[in-house]
Amino acid sequence: MSKLVCIEGLKSFWTTPSRLKVLYGGRGSGKSYSAATHVMMASREVTLNILCLRQLQNSIKQSIYTLIKDLIYQAGLQKEFQFTLSEIRHHRTGSVFKFMGISRNVDEIKSTENIDICYIEEAHALTKDQWDIINPTIRKEHSEVIILFNPQHRNDFVFQNFVEKPRDNSLVRKINYDENIFLSDTMLAVIEEEKKNDYEEYLHLYQGIPREGDDRALFAYSEIESSMNGDFVGVDDTGVETMAVDVARYGKDNSVITKRKGFKIYDLKTYKGYSTEELATKVDNEFRTRPFDGVAVDTIGVGAGVYDKLKTMGVRGLIEANAAMRAEEEKVYQNKRAEMYFSLKEFVVRGGKLPNDAELKEELLALTYFYNKMSGKIQLVAKDDIKVEIGRSPDKADSVALHFFRKVRPQSMRGQGMAIQAQTGSIW
């Protein structure tokens, strides 16, 4: 029997008990080989049901099946296993490997039972909705989920939720080619060539450094990080003061209120299950403690009821913020929603401060845009698509963006004519 080779630095990773094991890094690191070795050897010791997943699997040849089968043959263990068209089974222990594609077999995965190990390859494209199906499906006592991936974009669900914010009872390990002593000289030469010719691409491909974001992403990760965590000593908070209210449309959504003073957005608060009258009363109370120059209320759907109630309460500076309305720069933006988010982008780039909130960060990073082919204008990805990706409505992001629904002048400047407006220009 051939001797199986193991990456020395990963021995403790595989032997330490943990519900979730996340192994990520650049190409040539031996991640897949090491994980396949781990599950194959475990299948020879005790009876295990092992579910092997990857995003797309149009045929068994495109699954992890081939990797595990080749590994078994390489180790000279083929007589211990039975290979069928869709499964691999160990004769003595009865361990069985099953193979599925995630994107086309969600319902089948949901009905899978008694899984001991779930092994997910090429997991960079895993979505929140998919994870919310997989995670509770692997519910057997002492079960284990293995997630392997080469990082693509920093704002991808997997990188954000398993690396940036590690989960409880998880082991997270990065490994690159420099730990793989079994890498061929040919591959090492290819890597060195890439390093010499395109260092940034080398860092991404072989050092596992994620790209900053989707090419169509509205915000770069670094921009949001700086806006939430930067040094804001001396930040200009002498400008206009506004309040923004994003009103929940559905039972699971949250109403969100945020405040802004100049280049600082602060005091993000969420309200769940509030009626239109209760939410209006909350806004009115906030307004009376500190009169704002403008109060932008999302008036799509039930938000119109909140707006009408605030009007009867005498709240000044109300802004009827319907994101579907025509943009002021109508030759550029498809609607107000796109325009106000691009104004928020400008605010962030110019040094504006955002609340340091993990959900807000995730929502902003999920925003992408495109050019509408019919109109030639900039359009944002639909809210429903964001909801599919992150598992909730981007209520916090919408509240923050509502501060830029339109330009607002301080109350003290109102009624002083166009001369004041011409002097002040765009007031932040």
N, C-alpha and C positions, 0 to 999 in steps of 0.2 A: 504493500500500500504506500502510495506517495505520502510524504509528510505535508500536512497542511501548514501554510505559513501564516503568521499572525503579526499584525502591527503592534509592536510592544506597548506603545503608549495608550492603546485602546483596551488593554486587558481589564483594567479596573472599571472602565466605562461599561463593559458588557457584564461584569460579575457583580456590580453594585445594584441591588434591587431598587427599582424605580418604576412608577406607573408609566412615565413618559420619558423616552430617550430621544434627544434631538441631536443629530450629527450633521454638521454642515461645513462647507468650505469649498475650496477651488477644485478644479479638475486634477486628476492624477493622484488624488490623495488616498485612494484605496477604500473609500467609504463603503461603496457597494459590495466589494469583495469581502470586507470585514464583517458587514452586517449579514451577508448571505452565509458566511462561515459560522457566525454565531447561531443563527436560527437552524442551520442544517445540523450542527453538532448537538444542539439542544434536542432536536427531534429524535436523536439516537439514544438519548438518555431516559426520557419519560414520554408519555403519550401527550401530544400537543396538537391542537387545531391551529394552524397558522394561516392567516389571511394575508395574501400579498397583493398590494394595491399599487396602481399607478394611474395618472390622470387619464391617459388614453390607452386603450388596448383593443385594437381592431382584430387581432388574432393572438393565439397563445404564443406565437413567436415574438410578439411585441411586448410580452409580459416579462416578469422576473423569472418565469419558468426556465428560460434558456440559461440564465446566469446560474441558477441553483443546480440545474442538471449538469452543466459543464463543470461546476465545482465538484459535484459528487463523482463524476468520471475522473476528474483530475486527481482526486484523492484515492481513487481505486475502490470506492465504496458502492459501485453501481449494483452489486448483487444484493445489497441490503434494502434496496428501494425498488418499488414498482412505479413505472411511468405510464400513465394513461394519457389520453388526448387533452385532458383538462386538469389533472391532478398529479401529484407526486406523493407516494405513501411509503412509509417505512414498514417492512414486513414484521419485525419483532415488536416494536412499541405501538404500532398502529397510528403513529403520527401522520397527519395529512396536511399537505400544502394545497390551498385553493388560490386561484388567481382571478382578479377582476379589474376592469377599468372603472375608475370612479365616475367619470362624467356620463357614462351610458348605463351604469348599473346601480344608481343610487337606491332604487327601491329594493333591489336584490340584496345590497349591502345592509340595508335597514332590517331586513328579515333574517340576516345571518345570526346564528346563536352559538354559544359555547366556544368563543374564540379565546385562545390563550395569548397569542401574539399577533398583533396587526403590524405589518411591515409595509410602510409607504415609501416608495421610491419616487424620485423626481418630484418632490412635494412642493416645489417653489410656486406652483400654480394652484395649490389648494385654496379654496375659498372658505369664508366663514360658514356659509350654508352647508357646505360639504362636511366641514369639521363638526358641525352641530349634529349631523347624522352619524358620522363615524364614532365620535367620542362616546356617546351613551350606548352604542351598539356593542362596544368592547367593554362589557360590564362584569365579566367573570372575576371572581376573587383572585387577586394576584396577577391579573392579566397585564400585558405590556404593549405599549404602542411605540413603534420605532419610526421616526421621521427623518428621512435623508433628503438633502437638497443642496444644490449649488445656488447661492443667493443671486437673484436677478435684480430686483429693485428694492430699495430700502423701505418703501411704503407698502410692499406686498404683505398680505395678511400673515403669512407664515413667519416672515422675518420680524414683523412688528409684534406678533403675539406669542412667539416662542423663543425669540432671541432678545429683542429689545425689552420685552416684559415677560421674563421666564415665569412659567406657571408653577404652582405648588406641586410638590412631588415629581419634579422633573430634573433630569440631568441634561445639560446643554454643553456640547463640546464642539469646538472648531478644530478642523484638521486640514492641513494643506500638503502638497506634494513633498515638502521637505521632511515629513515624518514617514514617508513611504520608502523604505529602504529597498523595496522590490521593484521600484520604477526602472524601466529600461533606459539604457544610455541614449537610445534614439529619442525617447520621449523627453528626457532631460535636455537634449539638444534643441528640440522643438520649443521647449519652454524658454530656454536661454535666448533663442532667436526672437521670440515674441517680446521678451523683456527688453531686448536691445532696440527693436524696431518700434514698439508701441507700448510704452511703460504703463499707461493708464489701462489699456486693454489687458495687459499682463496682470495687473493688480486685480482686475475684475475676474478674469478667467481662472487664474492660478493661485491667487491669494484670497479669493472668496470675498472681495470687497464689493458690496452691492452698489449698483448704480444709484444715483441720487433719486431717480423717480422715472416713471413712465414718460416717454417723450411728449405725451399729450397732457401730462400732469400740470395743473394750474400752479401748484406750489411745490418748490423744492423742499426736501426734508431739512436741509440746512437753514432755509429761511424760517420755517416754523420753529425749529429748535432755537434759533437766535431770538426770535420774537417772544418765545415763552420763557427762555432761560438766560437771556443775555443780561449784561450789566446795564441797568436802566437808571443809573444815577444821573440826575439832571434831565430826565425825559420831559419833554414839553407837555404839561397837562393844563395849559392855560387856555386852550381853545374851547370850542363849543362843547356843551354837555348834552348828550342824547341818551335815550333809553330805547331799547328795541325788544319787541315782544313777538316771539314765534309761537303761534297757537297750535296746540296738538290737534291733528285731524282725526286720528284713530285711537282706539282704546289703549294700545301699547305705546303710543308716542307720548313724548313729554312736551309740555309748554315750557319755554325757556325765556327768561328775562336777563338781559345784560345791560350794562351801563358803560358809557364812554365819556372821557374828559380829555379833549385834545388828542394826543398820541397814545392814550392809554385806554384799553377796554378792560373792564374789571367787573367784579361782583356777579359772576355767572351763577344763576340759580335755576333749578328745574322744578316743575310742578306737575304732578301726575294726578289725573282724575278730577281736575278742577273744572267746574262748570264755567260757562262764559261769564256769568255774573261774579262768581268767586274770583276768577282771574282778573276781571276788570277792577274789582275792589282792591286786590293786591297791587295792581299797577297804580291805582289812584292813591293808595297809601304811600307808595314809594315816591310818587310825584309830589305829594304834599310835604314830605320831609326835605326835599331838595328840588325845587322847580327846574325842569329841564328845558333846553332850547327847542327840543323836538322829541316826540315819542312816536317811533315807527311801529305800526302794528300790522302784522301779516293778516291781510283781509281775505285771503282765499279760503273758501269754505266757512267753517264755524268762526274763523277769526273776524268776520264781518260783524258778528254779534258782540264781540269784545270791543271793537272799534265804536259801534253805535252806543254801547253802554257808557264808554269813556266820554263820548261826546256829551251825553246827557249829564254826566258828572262834572262837566266844565273843565276837563283837562285841556290845557292850551298846547299848541304846537303839534297837534295830532297829524300824523302822516299816514294816509291810506296806502299801505305798501302791498300792492298786488304785483307779484314777481312776473306775472304773465303779460304785464302791460308793455307797451312799446318803449324801447330805450330812448334816452335823450339823444345819444349818438346812434340813431337808427340805421345808419349806413354801415355801422361796424358790428353792432351786437344784435342778436336775434330777438332778445327781449330784455326786460329790466333785470331778470335774474342773472344773466350773463354779465350785464353791465355793472351791477353792484358787487359781484364777486371779483371782477377785475379791478374795481376801485379798492376793494379790500386787499387785493394783491399789492396795489400801489402803496397802500398804507403800511403793509408789512415790510416791503422793500425799503421804504423811506424811514424805517426805524420804529414803527408803531409796536406797542406792547400788547400781546394777547394773554388771556388767562392761561396759566399752566395747568391744562386739563387733558388727561390722556385720551378721553373720548373725542374732545374737540380736535385734537391733533390727528386722530385716526380719520375723522370725517373730512378734514381739510385735505389730507393726503390722498383721499379717495376721489377727489374732484379732478375730472379730466374734461377737456374741451375739444371741439373739432370745428371745422368749417362746413356749414350747411351747404350741400351741393346745389340746392335749388336757389337759395338766397345769396350765397357767398358770404354769409355773416357768421360771426363767432357764436357758437352755441355750447352750452354745458351739457355734460352727460345727465340723463334723466335721474330724478330723485329715486325712482323705483329701482334703477340699476345700482345706485349706491347702496340702497337698502339690501339688495341681494348680496352685494359684496361684503358689507360689514355687519349685516344682520339687524340693522335698525335704521330709522329715518335720521338724516343728518340735522337734527333739530338745533343742536348747539351751534353748528356752523352757520345755519340759516339765521339764527338770532344775531350772531356777530356780523354777518354780511348786511343785515337790515340797517345797520348804522350808516350805510353808504347808499341807501336807496335813492336819496337825493341830497344835494348840498343844503346845509342848514346854517342859518345865520344866528348869532347870539340874540337873545330877546332884546338886549339893549340897543341893537342896531336896527331893529325892525321899525318900519315907518319913517326911516330917515332918507328914503329915496334911492334912486339908482346910483347917485354919486358914491354912496357908501359901498354899494355892491360892486361898482367898478373899481374902487380902491382896494377892496379886500380880495376880490377874485375868488379862487377856490379855497374855502375855509375848512380846515381840517379839525 
